[in-house]
C-alpha cells in the first residue's frame, strides 16, 4: 500500500520545491506531487504531515569507524547493527563501515562480521566495507597504530579482497612500494582506490591516478601538502586533490578538522560533484560519551573527547570525529556557504555516484529507493526512512 508525506519542502538537485507530497510504495518512491492533490487517507497505509520540514535523500556515509559506543573493528554483527541504528537517528540511511589499520586476521574477522550484519540490519543500507589501510605512510598515520602499518603486498591484500566481493573502497599511500600494483588490482575489481594517510608528492599522486587512484581520504587530514626541499617548494596530496579533476575528495565537515575558510576553498575548487562528506566518526559519535572522557580504541590508541572532537592524548592531533551526517550538511551551508541542494548532494548523490549507486540512491525521484530524511531549519533530523521503512521518528510527527 502506498504511503505519503504531506506539506514538505523537497530538496532536489538544483532547487527546493515547497509544499510538496512525497509518495512511496514497497520501498520505492512512486511520485512527488508539486501541487498536493486532495488526499484520501483511506487510500494510504500511512500519511505524515511534515508541516514544512525539509525532505531530502538519505545521507550516505562512506567513511565511518563507529558510533553509539561501538566501533566496527572487532564488532559483532549485533553491535554493527547498533552502530547503524545510532547513525540513522541523524539521517544516515546508507553506510560503508570503515576499518582501522589492524592485523590481517582481525580485518578478515571484521569483514565477515559486516557481511553477516548486512542481512540483519534494517536501520541502514550496509553497502559493503571500506578498508582504510593498513598501507599507510608512518609519517601520516595519525591515530592509526604504527605496529599494524604495512607496505602493500599481494600476500596481505589478496586475502582481504578475496574474502568478500563487497569491499567497496580501500585507502593506501600510493608512494609506498607495491601501492601502484595495488591500485591496478583495486580498479580491476571495481573497488575505489583512495589516497590515504600519504606523504606523496604531487607528481606521485599524478602517477597514482594513472594507476587507478581516484579519491583522496579526508583531505587535509593525514595528507602531505606544499613544503620546501632544498629551498624549492614541492606540492603534495592536498594540492593534487584540489587541482586534479580526476580526484574526488572526502571532507570531514565537522567544523573541527577543517575551519570555515578551508571548507569554502574546497567547495569553490572542487564543487558539489567532487566532494564526499564523511563523518570519519569514532565510537563516541551518536553516543552518551561526554567531554573529557578518555577512550581507548580497539587498536590500543588512547584518545580523549574534547571540544566536540576526538584528540590524541598529547592534544597535538585529532584522532577522529564524533560528527553525525546532519552536522556535515549543516556546516557546509552555514560555514562554507553552500546551497542547500549542493550540501545535501555532497552527502547523498555524490557518494552514490562514487559507489555507482546513483541509478537507485541519492535522489528523491520516482523509481529511486525510498531512503529519505525529514529535517528542520536547524538540520535536526525528525524522521529517517530506509527503503520506505521508518526507522526513526520523533514524537512531534504524527503518523496517521
Secondary structure, DSSP 8 states (H G I E B T S, - for coil): --EEEEEEEEE-SS-EEEEEEEEEETTEEEEEESS-----GGGSSEEEE-TT-EEEE-EEEEEE-EETTEESTT--HHHHHHHHHHHHTTTEEEEEEE--S--HHHHHHHHHHHHHHHHH--SSEEEEEEEEEEE--GGG-TTS-GGG-----HHHHHHHHHH-TTEEEEEE-TTSTTHHHHHHHHHHTT-EEEE-SB--BHHHHHHHHHTTEEEETTTTSSB---EEETTEEE-BHHHHHHH-TT-EEEEE-SSSSS-HHHHHHHHHHH-TTSEEEE--B-TTTTSS--TT-EEE-TTS-EEEEETTEEEETTSSSEEEE---HHHHHHHHHHTT---HHHHHHHTTHHHHHHTT-TTTSSS-STTSB--EEEE-TT--EEEEEETTEEEEE-TTS-B-
